[in-house]
């Protein structure tokens, strides 16, 4: 006897057997033992029959849970209590099996420690012979995203040295940075954000650079696989060098893009810069690097991140 009991019939006469996973009213995902997850356009479905409970929401705001059958183009949900609920297939807004419904409910009100995905990059290079160098780089990224907000945190450090006899300087890189950004949706396309970034560089005599700010953003694209955001706001920068300290206010203007490649790999691209409000025409790029006064430099960041849930 097959472990799969759900049946999906299409308008062209085709039939699929498997386990109904979920639908957003546009596509339906059916898990099969012969082809894995199969995605079916919802508007080509003629009938759905599921013996295991499904959780449905309809376009008119009604909801129902129970075994599902189809007759004359109408879904019939055998609710555990009360009368069966009937509705045309075309009126289904979403449906989920028990596992997907549990995950959905958790996504509505997740705990702070739930829903995190993180990745760690570690690189070490050592040369000997005509040259004698070593290089260590560490990068960490963590993301927690719910239906209405997102929290990103990162940290990275780079250390490099020239071990050749008499090399000056012997340390060629010694920097560390980290920060976070929190986004919260105000409307489906509009979000507010706060962010803080910290950076130090021993070779430049930079003890700490702290950039704190916030503003508003626009979701130009936002779906399960692709995100494109534009943002703008204000920030305040504090810099402490070995020989002096300075503070200034600046605008925040940026663009962030992400594209999922597979289940755990994401292509990330960021372009952010900060026009200095104290000295018009001067700005710093992000990630912030020390620059001679008045020099204008764009910095573009692109990376592939592999996340482990």
Helices and strands as residue ranges (DSSP letters): E 6-10, E 15-23, E 27-32, E 36-41, G 42-44, E 45-58, E 63-71, E 74-79, E 85-88, G 89-91, E 92-97, H 98-108, E 116-127, E 133-145, E 149-162, E 171-185, E 190-201, G 202-204, E 206-222, E 226-241, E 245-261, E 265-275, E 283-286, E 301-306
